[in-house]
Amino acid sequence: MNVPNSAFKAIADPARREILRLLRGGEMTAGDLAQHFDMSKPTMSHHFAVLAEADLITRRRDGQTIWYGLNTTVLQDVLAWVMDLAGADNQGRTK
């Protein structure tokens, strides 16, 4: 399995991991996500761009609002790669 380096770059940052965690509950707007962080709009936009470039999140525009969601397919690929690296079987048990 070949996981792109952009995915590792994206999940290396704690703020981006927190964005992914927040999106586990479903789609959220950029504003809703930003309320959970003490950072500027440009910094939040940068985090969204890195996650989108790694294809870990989806984004859709509804008028002036941008909605973000998890791209679970790519996230599952990353997790499967990590589990394989750790030597775990399909049930998460270490071999």
Secondary structure, 3 states (H helix, E strand, C coil): CCCCHHHHHHHCCHHHHHHHHHHCCCCEEHHHHHCCCCCCHHHHHHHHHHHHHCCCEEEEEECCEEEEEECHHHHHHHHHHHHHHHCECCCCCEC
